[in-house]
């Protein structure tokens, strides 16, 4: 689980929209973007290259 203070300041690096935690991912709230960023060992990986596009199966 990501600390609330950190989650409040994190944004999608591609579109600069807020993200929300959804399981082991942070999901961009912009429906046109919708990238999902993995959380590994409690650390969000906010790299566009590591993000999953909406509709793609989750990479583990």
C-alpha distance matrix in Angstrom:
0.0 3.8 6.5 8.8 11.7 10.7 9.8 13.2 15.1 13.9 16.5 17.7 20.1 22.7 23.3 21.5 19.9 16.6 13.6 11.1 8.0 9.6 8.4 8.3 10.0 10.4 13.7 16.5 18.0 21.5 23.1 25.6 23.0 19.9 18.7 15.4 13.7 12.1 8.9 10.6 9.9 6.6 9.2 10.0 13.6 15.3 18.7 20.8 22.4 19.2 18.2 19.3 21.8 21.7 23.4 22.9 21.6 18.2 18.9 17.3
3.8 0.0 3.8 6.3 8.5 7.0 6.4 10.0 11.5 10.4 13.4 15.1 17.3 20.2 20.7 18.5 17.3 14.0 11.4 9.7 7.6 10.4 10.4 9.8 10.1 9.3 12.7 14.9 16.4 19.8 21.9 24.2 21.4 18.8 17.5 14.7 12.6 11.7 8.7 10.9 10.5 6.8 7.8 8.0 11.8 13.0 16.6 18.9 20.9 18.1 17.2 18.8 21.1 21.4 23.6 23.2 22.4 19.1 19.7 18.5
6.5 3.8 0.0 3.8 5.5 5.4 6.2 8.7 10.5 10.8 14.2 16.7 18.7 21.9 22.1 19.4 18.2 14.7 13.0 11.5 10.3 13.5 13.8 13.6 13.7 12.4 15.4 17.0 18.1 21.4 23.9 26.2 23.6 21.3 20.2 17.8 15.8 15.3 12.3 14.2 13.3 9.6 10.2 10.8 14.5 15.2 19.0 21.4 23.7 21.1 20.3 22.2 24.3 24.5 26.9 26.7 26.1 22.9 23.4 22.3
8.8 6.3 3.8 0.0 3.8 5.4 5.0 6.1 8.9 10.0 13.2 16.1 18.5 21.4 20.9 18.1 16.4 12.7 11.6 10.1 9.9 13.4 14.6 15.1 14.7 12.6 14.8 15.9 16.2 19.6 22.2 24.7 22.6 20.4 20.0 18.1 16.7 16.9 14.5 17.0 16.7 12.9 13.2 12.9 16.4 16.3 20.1 22.1 24.8 22.5 21.1 22.8 24.4 24.2 26.8 27.1 26.9 24.0 25.0 24.3
11.7 8.5 5.5 3.8 0.0 3.8 5.5 5.2 6.9 9.0 12.5 15.8 17.7 20.9 20.5 17.2 16.2 12.8 12.6 12.2 12.7 16.4 17.7 17.7 16.8 14.4 16.5 17.0 17.4 20.4 23.4 25.5 23.3 21.6 21.1 19.5 17.8 18.3 16.1 18.3 18.0 14.3 13.8 13.5 16.7 16.2 19.9 22.0 24.9 23.1 22.0 24.1 25.7 25.8 28.8 28.9 29.0 26.1 26.9 26.3
10.7 7.0 5.4 5.4 3.8 0.0 3.8 5.4 5.5 6.3 10.1 13.1 14.7 18.0 18.1 15.0 14.5 11.4 10.7 10.9 11.2 14.9 16.1 15.5 14.3 11.8 14.3 14.8 16.0 18.8 21.9 23.6 21.0 19.4 18.3 16.7 14.6 15.1 13.0 15.2 15.4 11.8 10.6 10.0 13.0 12.5 16.2 18.5 21.3 19.5 18.6 21.0 22.8 23.4 26.4 26.2 26.4 23.4 23.8 23.3
9.8 6.4 6.2 5.0 5.5 3.8 0.0 3.8 5.5 5.2 8.3 11.1 13.6 16.5 16.1 13.3 12.0 8.5 7.4 7.2 7.9 11.7 13.6 13.5 11.9 9.0 11.1 11.7 12.6 15.6 18.5 20.5 18.2 16.3 15.6 14.1 12.6 13.6 12.0 15.0 15.7 12.2 11.3 9.7 12.7 11.9 15.6 17.3 20.3 18.4 16.8 18.8 20.2 20.4 23.3 23.5 23.8 21.0 22.0 21.9
13.2 10.0 8.7 6.1 5.2 5.4 3.8 0.0 3.8 5.9 8.4 11.9 14.3 17.0 15.9 12.7 11.2 7.8 8.4 8.8 10.7 14.4 16.7 17.0 15.1 11.9 13.1 12.7 12.7 15.4 18.6 20.7 18.7 17.4 17.3 16.5 15.5 17.0 15.7 18.7 19.5 15.9 14.8 13.1 15.8 14.3 17.8 19.2 22.5 21.1 19.3 21.2 22.1 22.1 25.3 25.9 26.5 24.1 25.2 25.4
15.1 11.5 10.5 8.9 6.9 5.5 5.5 3.8 0.0 3.8 6.5 10.2 11.8 14.9 14.1 10.6 10.3 7.8 9.0 10.7 12.6 16.3 18.6 18.1 15.9 12.5 13.7 12.8 13.5 15.5 19.1 20.4 18.2 17.4 16.9 16.4 15.0 16.8 15.8 18.5 19.5 16.2 14.3 12.4 14.4 12.4 15.7 17.2 20.6 19.7 18.3 20.7 21.7 22.3 25.7 26.0 26.9 24.4 25.2 25.5
13.9 10.4 10.8 10.0 9.0 6.3 5.2 5.9 3.8 0.0 3.8 7.0 8.7 11.9 11.8 8.8 8.6 6.4 6.6 8.8 10.6 14.0 16.2 15.4 12.8 9.4 10.7 9.9 11.5 13.5 16.8 18.0 15.3 14.4 13.4 12.9 11.2 13.3 12.8 15.7 17.2 14.3 12.0 9.4 11.0 8.8 12.2 13.6 16.9 15.9 14.5 17.0 18.1 19.0 22.4 22.4 23.4 20.9 21.5 22.0
16.5 13.4 14.2 13.2 12.5 10.1 8.3 8.4 6.5 3.8 0.0 3.8 6.1 8.6 8.0 5.2 5.2 4.4 5.6 9.0 11.5 14.4 17.1 16.3 13.1 9.5 9.5 7.5 9.2 10.3 13.8 14.6 12.0 11.7 11.0 11.5 10.6 13.6 14.1 17.2 19.4 16.8 14.4 11.1 11.8 8.7 11.3 11.7 15.4 15.0 13.0 15.3 15.8 16.7 20.3 20.6 22.1 20.2 21.0 22.1
17.7 15.1 16.7 16.1 15.8 13.1 11.1 11.9 10.2 7.0 3.8 0.0 3.8 5.4 5.7 4.8 5.4 6.2 6.3 9.9 12.1 14.2 16.7 15.7 12.1 8.9 8.2 5.8 8.5 8.9 11.9 12.1 8.9 8.9 7.7 9.0 8.6 12.1 13.6 16.7 19.4 17.4 14.8 11.2 10.7 7.3 9.0 8.5 12.2 12.2 9.9 12.2 12.4 13.6 17.3 17.4 19.3 17.7 18.5 20.1
20.1 17.3 18.7 18.5 17.7 14.7 13.6 14.3 11.8 8.7 6.1 3.8 0.0 3.8 6.0 5.5 8.1 9.6 10.0 13.5 15.3 17.4 19.6 17.9 14.5 11.7 11.5 9.3 12.1 11.8 14.7 14.0 10.7 11.5 9.6 11.1 10.0 13.3 14.9 17.4 20.2 18.6 15.5 12.0 10.6 6.8 7.2 6.8 10.5 11.4 10.2 13.1 13.5 15.6 19.2 18.8 20.8 19.2 19.3 21.0
22.7 20.2 21.9 21.4 20.9 18.0 16.5 17.0 14.9 11.9 8.6 5.4 3.8 0.0 3.8 6.0 8.3 10.9 11.4 14.9 17.0 18.4 20.9 19.5 15.8 13.2 12.0 9.3 11.8 10.4 12.7 11.2 8.1 10.0 8.5 11.2 11.2 14.8 17.1 19.6 22.8 21.4 18.5 14.9 13.1 9.5 8.9 6.7 10.2 11.9 10.1 12.2 11.7 13.8 17.4 17.3 19.8 19.0 19.4 21.6
23.3 20.7 22.1 20.9 20.5 18.1 16.1 15.9 14.1 11.8 8.0 5.7 6.0 3.8 0.0 3.8 5.6 9.0 10.5 14.2 16.9 18.5 21.4 20.7 16.9 13.9 12.0 8.5 9.8 7.8 10.7 9.3 7.1 9.5 9.5 12.4 13.1 16.9 18.9 21.9 24.9 23.1 20.4 16.7 15.7 12.1 12.3 10.3 13.9 15.1 12.8 14.3 13.2 14.3 18.0 18.7 21.4 20.7 21.7 24.0
21.5 18.5 19.4 18.1 17.2 15.0 13.3 12.7 10.6 8.8 5.2 4.8 5.5 6.0 3.8 0.0 3.8 6.7 9.0 12.8 15.7 18.0 21.0 20.3 16.7 13.2 12.0 8.8 9.8 8.9 12.5 12.1 10.0 11.4 11.3 13.4 13.4 16.9 18.2 21.3 23.8 21.6 18.9 15.5 15.1 11.4 12.6 11.7 15.5 16.3 14.2 16.2 15.7 16.7 20.4 21.0 23.3 22.1 23.0 24.8
19.9 17.3 18.2 16.4 16.2 14.5 12.0 11.2 10.3 8.6 5.2 5.4 8.1 8.3 5.6 3.8 0.0 3.8 6.6 10.1 13.4 15.5 18.8 18.8 15.2 11.6 9.9 6.4 6.3 6.1 9.9 10.5 8.9 9.5 10.4 12.2 13.0 16.4 17.7 21.1 23.6 21.1 19.0 15.5 15.8 12.6 14.3 13.3 17.1 17.2 14.5 15.8 15.1 15.2 18.9 20.0 22.2 21.1 22.5 24.3
16.6 14.0 14.7 12.7 12.8 11.4 8.5 7.8 7.8 6.4 4.4 6.2 9.6 10.9 9.0 6.7 3.8 0.0 3.8 6.9 10.4 13.0 16.3 16.5 13.3 9.6 8.5 6.1 5.9 7.8 11.3 12.9 11.2 10.5 11.2 11.8 12.2 15.1 15.7 19.3 21.4 18.5 16.8 13.6 14.8 12.1 14.7 14.6 18.2 17.5 14.8 16.2 16.0 15.9 19.4 20.5 22.0 20.4 22.0 23.3
13.6 11.4 13.0 11.6 12.6 10.7 7.4 8.4 9.0 6.6 5.6 6.3 10.0 11.4 10.5 9.0 6.6 3.8 0.0 3.8 6.9 9.4 12.5 12.8 9.6 5.9 5.1 4.4 5.5 8.5 11.2 13.2 11.0 9.1 9.2 8.8 9.1 11.8 12.4 16.1 18.3 15.5 14.2 10.9 12.4 10.4 13.3 13.3 16.6 15.2 12.5 13.6 14.0 13.8 17.0 17.8 18.9 17.1 18.7 19.8
11.1 9.7 11.5 10.1 12.2 10.9 7.2 8.8 10.7 8.8 9.0 9.9 13.5 14.9 14.2 12.8 10.1 6.9 3.8 0.0 3.8 6.4 9.7 10.8 8.3 5.4 5.3 6.7 7.0 10.7 12.6 15.3 13.4 10.7 11.0 9.6 10.1 11.7 11.7 15.5 17.3 14.4 14.0 11.3 13.5 12.5 15.6 15.9 18.8 16.8 14.0 14.6 15.2 14.4 17.1 18.0 18.5 16.5 18.4 19.1
8.0 7.6 10.3 9.9 12.7 11.2 7.9 10.7 12.6 10.6 11.5 12.1 15.3 17.0 16.9 15.7 13.4 10.4 6.9 3.8 0.0 3.8 6.3 7.4 6.0 4.5 6.3 9.2 10.2 13.8 15.2 17.9 15.6 12.5 12.1 9.5 9.4 9.9 9.2 12.8 14.3 11.5 11.9 9.8 12.4 12.6 15.7 16.5 18.8 16.1 13.8 14.3 15.6 14.9 17.1 17.5 17.2 14.7 16.5 16.6
9.6 10.4 13.5 13.4 16.4 14.9 11.7 14.4 16.3 14.0 14.4 14.2 17.4 18.4 18.5 18.0 15.5 13.0 9.4 6.4 3.8 0.0 3.8 6.2 5.3 5.9 6.6 10.2 11.1 14.5 14.9 17.7 15.7 12.1 11.9 9.0 9.9 9.8 9.9 13.3 15.0 13.0 13.8 11.8 13.9 14.4 17.0 17.4 19.1 16.3 13.7 13.2 14.4 13.2 14.7 15.2 14.5 12.2 14.6 14.8
8.4 10.4 13.8 14.6 17.7 16.1 13.6 16.7 18.6 16.2 17.1 16.7 19.6 20.9 21.4 21.0 18.8 16.3 12.5 9.7 6.3 3.8 0.0 3.8 5.5 7.9 9.6 13.4 14.8 18.0 18.3 20.9 18.7 15.0 14.2 10.7 10.8 9.4 8.8 11.4 12.8 11.3 12.9 11.8 14.0 15.4 17.9 18.7 19.8 16.5 14.6 14.0 16.0 15.1 16.0 15.8 14.2 11.4 13.3 12.7
8.3 9.8 13.6 15.1 17.7 15.5 13.5 17.0 18.1 15.4 16.3 15.7 17.9 19.5 20.7 20.3 18.8 16.5 12.8 10.8 7.4 6.2 3.8 0.0 3.8 7.1 9.7 13.4 15.7 18.6 19.2 21.2 18.5 15.1 13.3 9.5 8.6 6.2 5.4 7.8 9.6 8.7 10.0 9.0 10.8 12.9 15.1 16.3 17.1 13.5 12.2 12.2 14.9 15.0 16.0 15.0 13.3 9.9 10.9 9.8
10.0 10.1 13.7 14.7 16.8 14.3 11.9 15.1 15.9 12.8 13.1 12.1 14.5 15.8 16.9 16.7 15.2 13.3 9.6 8.3 6.0 5.3 5.5 3.8 0.0 3.8 6.2 9.7 12.3 15.0 15.8 17.6 14.7 11.5 9.6 5.9 5.3 4.5 5.4 8.9 11.6 10.3 10.2 7.8 9.1 10.2 12.4 13.2 14.4 11.2 9.3 9.5 11.9 12.1 13.9 13.1 12.4 9.3 10.6 10.8
10.4 9.3 12.4 12.6 14.4 11.8 9.0 11.9 12.5 9.4 9.5 8.9 11.7 13.2 13.9 13.2 11.6 9.6 5.9 5.4 4.5 5.9 7.9 7.1 3.8 0.0 3.8 6.7 9.4 12.2 13.7 15.6 12.7 9.8 8.3 5.6 5.0 6.4 7.1 10.9 13.4 11.3 10.5 7.3 8.9 8.6 11.4 12.1 14.3 11.8 9.4 10.3 12.0 12.2 14.8 14.6 14.8 12.2 13.6 14.2
13.7 12.7 15.4 14.8 16.5 14.3 11.1 13.1 13.7 10.7 9.5 8.2 11.5 12.0 12.0 12.0 9.9 8.5 5.1 5.3 6.3 6.6 9.6 9.7 6.2 3.8 0.0 3.8 6.2 8.9 10.0 12.0 9.5 6.3 6.0 4.5 6.3 8.9 10.6 14.3 17.1 15.1 14.2 10.8 11.6 10.5 12.6 12.1 14.5 12.6 9.4 9.4 9.9 9.4 12.3 12.9 13.9 12.2 14.2 15.7
16.5 14.9 17.0 15.9 17.0 14.8 11.7 12.7 12.8 9.9 7.5 5.8 9.3 9.3 8.5 8.8 6.4 6.1 4.4 6.7 9.2 10.2 13.4 13.4 9.7 6.7 3.8 0.0 3.8 5.6 7.6 9.3 6.8 4.7 5.4 6.4 8.2 11.6 13.4 17.0 19.9 17.8 16.3 12.6 12.9 10.7 12.5 11.3 14.5 13.5 10.2 10.6 10.1 9.8 13.3 14.3 16.1 14.9 16.8 18.7
18.0 16.4 18.1 16.2 17.4 16.0 12.6 12.7 13.5 11.5 9.2 8.5 12.1 11.8 9.8 9.8 6.3 5.9 5.5 7.0 10.2 11.1 14.8 15.7 12.3 9.4 6.2 3.8 0.0 3.8 6.0 8.7 7.8 6.2 8.6 9.7 11.8 14.9 16.4 20.2 22.8 20.3 19.2 15.7 16.5 14.3 16.2 14.9 18.1 17.3 13.8 13.8 12.7 11.4 14.6 16.5 18.3 17.5 19.9 21.7
21.5 19.8 21.4 19.6 20.4 18.8 15.6 15.4 15.5 13.5 10.3 8.9 11.8 10.4 7.8 8.9 6.1 7.8 8.5 10.7 13.8 14.5 18.0 18.6 15.0 12.2 8.9 5.6 3.8 0.0 3.8 5.4 5.3 5.6 8.6 11.0 13.4 16.9 19.0 22.6 25.4 23.3 21.7 18.0 18.1 15.4 16.6 14.6 17.8 17.8 14.2 14.1 12.2 11.1 14.5 16.5 19.0 18.8 21.1 23.4
23.1 21.9 23.9 22.2 23.4 21.9 18.5 18.6 19.1 16.8 13.8 11.9 14.7 12.7 10.7 12.5 9.9 11.3 11.2 12.6 15.2 14.9 18.3 19.2 15.8 13.7 10.0 7.6 6.0 3.8 0.0 3.8 5.4 5.3 9.0 11.5 14.7 17.9 20.3 23.9 26.9 25.0 23.7 20.1 20.0 17.7 18.5 16.1 18.8 18.6 14.9 13.8 11.2 9.1 12.1 14.7 17.4 17.9 20.5 23.2
25.6 24.2 26.2 24.7 25.5 23.6 20.5 20.7 20.4 18.0 14.6 12.1 14.0 11.2 9.3 12.1 10.5 12.9 13.2 15.3 17.9 17.7 20.9 21.2 17.6 15.6 12.0 9.3 8.7 5.4 3.8 0.0 3.8 6.2 9.1 12.5 15.4 18.9 21.7 25.0 28.3 26.7 25.0 21.2 20.5 17.8 17.9 14.9 17.5 18.1 14.6 13.7 10.6 9.5 12.4 14.8 18.0 18.8 21.0 24.0
23.0 21.4 23.6 22.6 23.3 21.0 18.2 18.7 18.2 15.3 12.0 8.9 10.7 8.1 7.1 10.0 8.9 11.2 11.0 13.4 15.6 15.7 18.7 18.5 14.7 12.7 9.5 6.8 7.8 5.3 5.4 3.8 0.0 3.8 5.7 9.3 11.9 15.5 18.4 21.6 24.9 23.4 21.5 17.7 16.8 14.1 14.1 11.2 13.9 14.4 11.0 10.5 8.0 7.9 11.5 12.9 16.0 16.3 18.1 21.0
19.9 18.8 21.3 20.4 21.6 19.4 16.3 17.4 17.4 14.4 11.7 8.9 11.5 10.0 9.5 11.4 9.5 10.5 9.1 10.7 12.5 12.1 15.0 15.1 11.5 9.8 6.3 4.7 6.2 5.6 5.3 6.2 3.8 0.0 3.8 6.4 9.7 13.0 15.7 19.1 22.3 20.8 19.4 15.7 15.2 13.2 13.8 11.5 14.0 13.5 9.7 8.7 6.7 5.7 9.4 11.0 13.5 13.4 15.7 18.3
18.7 17.5 20.2 20.0 21.1 18.3 15.6 17.3 16.9 13.4 11.0 7.7 9.6 8.5 9.5 11.3 10.4 11.2 9.2 11.0 12.1 11.9 14.2 13.3 9.6 8.3 6.0 5.4 8.6 8.6 9.0 9.1 5.7 3.8 0.0 3.8 6.5 9.9 13.0 16.1 19.5 18.4 16.7 13.0 11.9 10.1 10.3 8.1 10.4 9.7 5.9 5.7 4.9 6.1 9.7 9.8 12.1 11.4 12.9 15.5
15.4 14.7 17.8 18.1 19.5 16.7 14.1 16.5 16.4 12.9 11.5 9.0 11.1 11.2 12.4 13.4 12.2 11.8 8.8 9.6 9.5 9.0 10.7 9.5 5.9 5.6 4.5 6.4 9.7 11.0 11.5 12.5 9.3 6.4 3.8 0.0 3.8 6.6 9.6 12.8 16.1 15.1 13.8 10.4 9.8 9.1 10.1 9.1 10.8 8.8 5.3 5.0 6.5 7.3 10.1 9.6 10.6 8.9 10.4 12.5
13.7 12.6 15.8 16.7 17.8 14.6 12.6 15.5 15.0 11.2 10.6 8.6 10.0 11.2 13.1 13.4 13.0 12.2 9.1 10.1 9.4 9.9 10.8 8.6 5.3 5.0 6.3 8.2 11.8 13.4 14.7 15.4 11.9 9.7 6.5 3.8 0.0 3.8 6.7 9.7 13.1 12.2 10.4 6.9 6.1 5.9 7.4 7.9 9.5 6.8 4.6 6.6 9.2 10.9 13.4 12.2 12.6 10.1 10.4 11.6
12.1 11.7 15.3 16.9 18.3 15.1 13.6 17.0 16.8 13.3 13.6 12.1 13.3 14.8 16.9 16.9 16.4 15.1 11.8 11.7 9.9 9.8 9.4 6.2 4.5 6.4 8.9 11.6 14.9 16.9 17.9 18.9 15.5 13.0 9.9 6.6 3.8 0.0 3.8 6.2 9.8 9.6 8.4 6.0 5.6 7.7 9.2 10.5 11.0 7.5 6.8 8.3 11.6 13.1 14.9 13.1 12.4 9.1 8.7 8.7
8.9 8.7 12.3 14.5 16.1 13.0 12.0 15.7 15.8 12.8 14.1 13.6 14.9 17.1 18.9 18.2 17.7 15.7 12.4 11.7 9.2 9.9 8.8 5.4 5.4 7.1 10.6 13.4 16.4 19.0 20.3 21.7 18.4 15.7 13.0 9.6 6.7 3.8 0.0 3.8 6.6 5.8 5.3 4.2 5.9 8.7 11.1 13.3 14.0 10.5 10.4 12.0 15.2 16.4 18.2 16.6 15.6 12.0 11.5 10.4
10.6 10.9 14.2 17.0 18.3 15.2 15.0 18.7 18.5 15.7 17.2 16.7 17.4 19.6 21.9 21.3 21.1 19.3 16.1 15.5 12.8 13.3 11.4 7.8 8.9 10.9 14.3 17.0 20.2 22.6 23.9 25.0 21.6 19.1 16.1 12.8 9.7 6.2 3.8 0.0 3.8 5.3 5.2 6.3 7.0 10.7 12.4 15.0 14.9 11.3 12.3 14.1 17.6 19.2 20.6 18.5 17.0 13.3 11.8 9.7
9.9 10.5 13.3 16.7 18.0 15.4 15.7 19.5 19.5 17.2 19.4 19.4 20.2 22.8 24.9 23.8 23.6 21.4 18.3 17.3 14.3 15.0 12.8 9.6 11.6 13.4 17.1 19.9 22.8 25.4 26.9 28.3 24.9 22.3 19.5 16.1 13.1 9.8 6.6 3.8 0.0 3.8 5.5 8.4 10.0 13.5 15.5 18.4 18.4 15.0 16.1 17.8 21.3 22.7 24.0 22.0 20.2 16.4 15.0 12.4
6.6 6.8 9.6 12.9 14.3 11.8 12.2 15.9 16.2 14.3 16.8 17.4 18.6 21.4 23.1 21.6 21.1 18.5 15.5 14.4 11.5 13.0 11.3 8.7 10.3 11.3 15.1 17.8 20.3 23.3 25.0 26.7 23.4 20.8 18.4 15.1 12.2 9.6 5.8 5.3 3.8 0.0 3.8 6.6 9.5 12.4 15.2 18.1 18.9 15.6 16.0 17.8 21.0 22.0 23.8 22.2 20.9 17.1 16.5 14.4
9.2 7.8 10.2 13.2 13.8 10.6 11.3 14.8 14.3 12.0 14.4 14.8 15.5 18.5 20.4 18.9 19.0 16.8 14.2 14.0 11.9 13.8 12.9 10.0 10.2 10.5 14.2 16.3 19.2 21.7 23.7 25.0 21.5 19.4 16.7 13.8 10.4 8.4 5.3 5.2 5.5 3.8 0.0 3.8 6.3 9.2 11.9 15.1 16.0 13.1 13.8 16.3 19.5 21.0 23.1 21.5 20.7 17.1 16.1 14.6
10.0 8.0 10.8 12.9 13.5 10.0 9.7 13.1 12.4 9.4 11.1 11.2 12.0 14.9 16.7 15.5 15.5 13.6 10.9 11.3 9.8 11.8 11.8 9.0 7.8 7.3 10.8 12.6 15.7 18.0 20.1 21.2 17.7 15.7 13.0 10.4 6.9 6.0 4.2 6.3 8.4 6.6 3.8 0.0 3.8 5.9 9.0 11.8 13.3 10.6 10.6 13.2 16.1 17.7 20.1 18.7 18.4 15.1 14.6 14.0
13.6 11.8 14.5 16.4 16.7 13.0 12.7 15.8 14.4 11.0 11.8 10.7 10.6 13.1 15.7 15.1 15.8 14.8 12.4 13.5 12.4 13.9 14.0 10.8 9.1 8.9 11.6 12.9 16.5 18.1 20.0 20.5 16.8 15.2 11.9 9.8 6.1 5.6 5.9 7.0 10.0 9.5 6.3 3.8 0.0 3.8 5.7 8.8 9.8 7.2 8.2 11.4 14.4 16.7 19.1 17.3 17.3 14.2 13.0 12.9
15.3 13.0 15.2 16.3 16.2 12.5 11.9 14.3 12.4 8.8 8.7 7.3 6.8 9.5 12.1 11.4 12.6 12.1 10.4 12.5 12.6 14.4 15.4 12.9 10.2 8.6 10.5 10.7 14.3 15.4 17.7 17.8 14.1 13.2 10.1 9.1 5.9 7.7 8.7 10.7 13.5 12.4 9.2 5.9 3.8 0.0 3.8 6.5 8.8 7.5 7.5 11.0 13.3 15.7 18.6 17.3 18.1 15.5 14.9 15.6
18.7 16.6 19.0 20.1 19.9 16.2 15.6 17.8 15.7 12.2 11.3 9.0 7.2 8.9 12.3 12.6 14.3 14.7 13.3 15.6 15.7 17.0 17.9 15.1 12.4 11.4 12.6 12.5 16.2 16.6 18.5 17.9 14.1 13.8 10.3 10.1 7.4 9.2 11.1 12.4 15.5 15.2 11.9 9.0 5.7 3.8 0.0 3.8 5.4 5.3 6.5 10.2 12.5 15.5 18.3 16.5 17.6 15.5 14.3 15.5
20.8 18.9 21.4 22.1 22.0 18.5 17.3 19.2 17.2 13.6 11.7 8.5 6.8 6.7 10.3 11.7 13.3 14.6 13.3 15.9 16.5 17.4 18.7 16.3 13.2 12.1 12.1 11.3 14.9 14.6 16.1 14.9 11.2 11.5 8.1 9.1 7.9 10.5 13.3 15.0 18.4 18.1 15.1 11.8 8.8 6.5 3.8 0.0 3.8 5.4 5.2 8.4 9.7 13.0 15.9 14.3 16.1 14.7 14.1 16.1
22.4 20.9 23.7 24.8 24.9 21.3 20.3 22.5 20.6 16.9 15.4 12.2 10.5 10.2 13.9 15.5 17.1 18.2 16.6 18.8 18.8 19.1 19.8 17.1 14.4 14.3 14.5 14.5 18.1 17.8 18.8 17.5 13.9 14.0 10.4 10.8 9.5 11.0 14.0 14.9 18.4 18.9 16.0 13.3 9.8 8.8 5.4 3.8 0.0 3.8 5.7 8.4 10.3 13.9 16.1 13.8 15.3 14.0 12.5 14.6
19.2 18.1 21.1 22.5 23.1 19.5 18.4 21.1 19.7 15.9 15.0 12.2 11.4 11.9 15.1 16.3 17.2 17.5 15.2 16.8 16.1 16.3 16.5 13.5 11.2 11.8 12.6 13.5 17.3 17.8 18.6 18.1 14.4 13.5 9.7 8.8 6.8 7.5 10.5 11.3 15.0 15.6 13.1 10.6 7.2 7.5 5.3 5.4 3.8 0.0 3.8 6.7 9.8 13.1 15.0 12.5 13.1 11.1 9.5 11.1
18.2 17.2 20.3 21.1 22.0 18.6 16.8 19.3 18.3 14.5 13.0 9.9 10.2 10.1 12.8 14.2 14.5 14.8 12.5 14.0 13.8 13.7 14.6 12.2 9.3 9.4 9.4 10.2 13.8 14.2 14.9 14.6 11.0 9.7 5.9 5.3 4.6 6.8 10.4 12.3 16.1 16.0 13.8 10.6 8.2 7.5 6.5 5.2 5.7 3.8 0.0 3.8 6.6 9.6 12.0 10.1 11.3 9.6 9.3 11.6
19.3 18.8 22.2 22.8 24.1 21.0 18.8 21.2 20.7 17.0 15.3 12.2 13.1 12.2 14.3 16.2 15.8 16.2 13.6 14.6 14.3 13.2 14.0 12.2 9.5 10.3 9.4 10.6 13.8 14.1 13.8 13.7 10.5 8.7 5.7 5.0 6.6 8.3 12.0 14.1 17.8 17.8 16.3 13.2 11.4 11.0 10.2 8.4 8.4 6.7 3.8 0.0 3.8 6.6 8.3 6.3 7.9 7.0 7.8 10.9
21.8 21.1 24.3 24.4 25.7 22.8 20.2 22.1 21.7 18.1 15.8 12.4 13.5 11.7 13.2 15.7 15.1 16.0 14.0 15.2 15.6 14.4 16.0 14.9 11.9 12.0 9.9 10.1 12.7 12.2 11.2 10.6 8.0 6.7 4.9 6.5 9.2 11.6 15.2 17.6 21.3 21.0 19.5 16.1 14.4 13.3 12.5 9.7 10.3 9.8 6.6 3.8 0.0 3.8 6.2 5.6 8.7 9.3 10.8 14.2
21.7 21.4 24.5 24.2 25.8 23.4 20.4 22.1 22.3 19.0 16.7 13.6 15.6 13.8 14.3 16.7 15.2 15.9 13.8 14.4 14.9 13.2 15.1 15.0 12.1 12.2 9.4 9.8 11.4 11.1 9.1 9.5 7.9 5.7 6.1 7.3 10.9 13.1 16.4 19.2 22.7 22.0 21.0 17.7 16.7 15.7 15.5 13.0 13.9 13.1 9.6 6.6 3.8 0.0 3.8 5.6 8.5 9.7 12.3 15.5
23.4 23.6 26.9 26.8 28.8 26.4 23.3 25.3 25.7 22.4 20.3 17.3 19.2 17.4 18.0 20.4 18.9 19.4 17.0 17.1 17.1 14.7 16.0 16.0 13.9 14.8 12.3 13.3 14.6 14.5 12.1 12.4 11.5 9.4 9.7 10.1 13.4 14.9 18.2 20.6 24.0 23.8 23.1 20.1 19.1 18.6 18.3 15.9 16.1 15.0 12.0 8.3 6.2 3.8 0.0 3.8 6.5 8.9 11.9 15.2
22.9 23.2 26.7 27.1 28.9 26.2 23.5 25.9 26.0 22.4 20.6 17.4 18.8 17.3 18.7 21.0 20.0 20.5 17.8 18.0 17.5 15.2 15.8 15.0 13.1 14.6 12.9 14.3 16.5 16.5 14.7 14.8 12.9 11.0 9.8 9.6 12.2 13.1 16.6 18.5 22.0 22.2 21.5 18.7 17.3 17.3 16.5 14.3 13.8 12.5 10.1 6.3 5.6 5.6 3.8 0.0 3.8 6.4 8.6 12.2
21.6 22.4 26.1 26.9 29.0 26.4 23.8 26.5 26.9 23.4 22.1 19.3 20.8 19.8 21.4 23.3 22.2 22.0 18.9 18.5 17.2 14.5 14.2 13.3 12.4 14.8 13.9 16.1 18.3 19.0 17.4 18.0 16.0 13.5 12.1 10.6 12.6 12.4 15.6 17.0 20.2 20.9 20.7 18.4 17.3 18.1 17.6 16.1 15.3 13.1 11.3 7.9 8.7 8.5 6.5 3.8 0.0 3.8 6.4 9.5
18.2 19.1 22.9 24.0 26.1 23.4 21.0 24.1 24.4 20.9 20.2 17.7 19.2 19.0 20.7 22.1 21.1 20.4 17.1 16.5 14.7 12.2 11.4 9.9 9.3 12.2 12.2 14.9 17.5 18.8 17.9 18.8 16.3 13.4 11.4 8.9 10.1 9.1 12.0 13.3 16.4 17.1 17.1 15.1 14.2 15.5 15.5 14.7 14.0 11.1 9.6 7.0 9.3 9.7 8.9 6.4 3.8 0.0 3.8 6.4
18.9 19.7 23.4 25.0 26.9 23.8 22.0 25.2 25.2 21.5 21.0 18.5 19.3 19.4 21.7 23.0 22.5 22.0 18.7 18.4 16.5 14.6 13.3 10.9 10.6 13.6 14.2 16.8 19.9 21.1 20.5 21.0 18.1 15.7 12.9 10.4 10.4 8.7 11.5 11.8 15.0 16.5 16.1 14.6 13.0 14.9 14.3 14.1 12.5 9.5 9.3 7.8 10.8 12.3 11.9 8.6 6.4 3.8 0.0 3.8
17.3 18.5 22.3 24.3 26.3 23.3 21.9 25.4 25.5 22.0 22.1 20.1 21.0 21.6 24.0 24.8 24.3 23.3 19.8 19.1 16.6 14.8 12.7 9.8 10.8 14.2 15.7 18.7 21.7 23.4 23.2 24.0 21.0 18.3 15.5 12.5 11.6 8.7 10.4 9.7 12.4 14.4 14.6 14.0 12.9 15.6 15.5 16.1 14.6 11.1 11.6 10.9 14.2 15.5 15.2 12.2 9.5 6.4 3.8 0.0
